[in-house]
Amino acid sequence: MSDAAQPTAAEVRAAAEAVKTALDRHLAAVERRTGDDDPAVHEAFNQLAAAGEVYDELLYDRYDEVTPFEIPGADDSLPPYTGPEEPHAVSVLIRRDYTVAEPPRLLAQAQRVEAAEFEDALTEDDTANTVPGALGILFGEFEPDEIASRHREFGLAEGDSTLWVTAAEEAAEPGEWLEAPFEEADPQRVICRFDVSAVFDRDDTDDAGVPGSLLDELADDDLEPLDRDR
């Protein structure tokens, strides 16, 4: 970052003072709380999180330093759980992001799959020669967990991933939600949630530490389910 774009020392100091003020307000709200879901505490928490994020960013931009703690942002918090006390069914919602880091490797893997499927038969279909076509072939051939564990072989780089376990009164009828599978994702019915992201500054970035399945990710000590007060 250029000197012109850097925050001033006064701006960093002001951000630090804002954190102190927000910290005092949060403590005062906690001391006066009227229940587990006191909106004043929730609001003070969000203000503290926002102030901490601003200070952390300015501190880094100005001095190339970071704070020794992480304050979760307001957007990371889930609303109070309102689902059934004893759910009879659950839905598991998973999102994994990838970037196509090495298109030639991706195309080569898709072409191998296509060649093995058709053996020596001639085909004029050039689906495996395009990135969208190659992705369709690989995700159609391999299970998502296998792609997650072998993504480098397929020329992919991992991004963020998340898994939500949501409660339901009863299991859906076959085919009921297939047209809009994520339309009814209700944050207030999330029983637990697990996230994997580079923003957590995890140390296990060694290539040998790639999890073999999402269950391995969930077993990681760095991933904790969100506490949900009922």
Summary of the structure (lengths in Angstrom):
residues: 230
radius of gyration: 23.4
end to end distance: 46.1
largest distance: 75.7
contacts: 550
relative contact order: 0.12
helix: 47%
strand: 14%
